[in-house]
Amino acid sequence: MDMLKSIWNFVLQTLLAEFVVVVAGVLFAQVIQRCWQRWRYGGWQVRIHKQGRTLMSRKISAGKAREILEEPADLSVFLKGVVSPYAWVNCDIIEEGRKIGLLQEDRQNRVFTIDLDKNCPDDRREGAPPSVPV
């Protein structure tokens, strides 16, 4: 009887200890991963310029920065969404936008800059609404 009770106590203590170790390990790993992600992707901003002045400057969360830096299609959608209250982008903001200076990406300072003065003319796209005056 004593032997059975001591085996039962040993099993319960072992299971409890393993559970605590697993939970602590998972929580610790999540904290480390979150800190690494903030260090790796944190501090990004997007700025919109027009006629020499900054219309908007917004910080980008580390999670969103990771998402848009890893997938160019997500970057395009994100940037067009940020610009939409100020102007209609009349070209592909990633490919053509970089060539003409509409989009500048400064990885060292972690800044996306959109210069609306370098936006393509409205007539390049059929049926496009005119740029919103600012």
C-alpha positions in Angstrom: 0.0 0.0 0.0 2.8 2.4 0.9 4.6 1.5 -2.3 1.5 2.3 -4.4 1.0 5.6 -2.6 4.7 6.6 -3.1 4.5 5.7 -6.8 1.3 7.8 -7.2 3.0 10.8 -5.5 6.1 10.4 -7.7 4.0 10.4 -10.9 1.9 13.4 -9.8 5.1 15.4 -8.8 6.8 14.5 -12.0 3.7 15.5 -14.1 3.4 18.7 -12.2 7.0 19.6 -12.6 7.0 18.8 -16.3 3.9 21.0 -16.8 5.5 23.9 -15.0 8.7 23.5 -17.0 6.8 23.4 -20.3 4.7 26.4 -19.5 7.7 28.4 -18.3 9.6 27.4 -21.4 6.9 28.5 -23.7 6.4 31.8 -22.0 10.1 32.5 -21.9 10.4 31.6 -25.6 7.5 34.0 -26.5 9.1 36.8 -24.5 12.4 36.2 -26.3 10.7 36.0 -29.7 8.7 39.2 -29.1 11.9 41.1 -28.0 13.8 39.9 -31.0 10.9 40.8 -33.3 10.8 44.3 -31.8 14.6 44.7 -32.2 14.5 43.4 -35.8 11.4 45.1 -37.2 10.6 47.9 -34.7 11.1 51.6 -35.4 9.7 51.8 -39.0 7.8 54.8 -40.1 5.9 56.0 -43.2 6.0 59.6 -44.2 4.0 61.5 -46.9 5.4 64.6 -48.4 3.8 67.1 -50.7 5.1 70.5 -51.8 8.1 70.4 -49.5 6.1 69.7 -46.3 5.3 66.6 -44.4 1.6 65.8 -44.5 1.8 62.7 -42.3 4.3 60.7 -40.3 3.1 57.4 -38.8 4.9 54.7 -36.9 4.5 51.1 -38.1 4.2 48.3 -35.5 6.9 45.6 -35.5 4.4 43.0 -36.5 3.1 45.0 -39.5 6.7 46.0 -40.5 7.6 42.3 -40.5 4.6 41.5 -42.6 5.1 44.2 -45.2 8.9 43.7 -45.5 8.6 40.0 -46.1 5.9 40.3 -48.8 6.1 43.1 -51.4 2.4 42.7 -52.3 1.5 43.5 -48.7 3.8 46.5 -48.8 2.0 47.9 -51.9 -1.4 47.4 -50.3 -0.3 49.0 -47.0 1.3 52.0 -48.6 -1.6 52.7 -50.9 -3.9 52.5 -47.9 -1.8 55.0 -46.0 -1.7 57.4 -49.0 -5.4 57.1 -49.9 -6.7 60.0 -47.7 -4.2 62.3 -49.4 -4.0 61.3 -53.1 -4.7 58.6 -55.6 -1.5 56.8 -56.6 -1.4 56.7 -60.4 1.2 54.0 -60.9 2.6 50.9 -59.3 4.0 52.3 -56.1 6.6 49.6 -55.7 8.2 49.1 -59.1 7.5 52.4 -61.0 7.2 54.4 -57.8 10.8 53.6 -56.8 12.1 54.5 -60.2 10.5 57.9 -60.4 11.1 58.8 -56.7 7.5 58.5 -55.5 8.6 55.9 -53.0 11.9 56.0 -51.1 12.8 53.2 -48.7 15.6 54.1 -46.2 16.4 50.8 -44.5 19.1 52.3 -42.3 16.7 54.9 -40.7 13.7 52.6 -41.2 11.6 55.1 -43.1 9.3 54.8 -46.1 8.9 58.2 -47.7 6.1 58.9 -50.3 6.7 62.1 -52.2 3.3 63.0 -53.8 5.0 65.7 -56.0 6.5 62.8 -58.0 3.2 61.0 -58.4 2.4 60.2 -62.1 -0.1 62.5 -63.8 -3.8 61.5 -63.4 -4.3 60.9 -67.2 -2.0 57.8 -67.1 -4.9 55.7 -65.8 -8.3 55.7 -67.5 -11.2 56.5 -65.2 -8.9 57.3 -62.3 -10.3 59.9 -59.9 -8.3 63.1 -59.7 -5.8 63.6 -56.8 -7.3 64.9 -53.6 -6.2 68.5 -53.1 -4.2 69.1 -50.0 
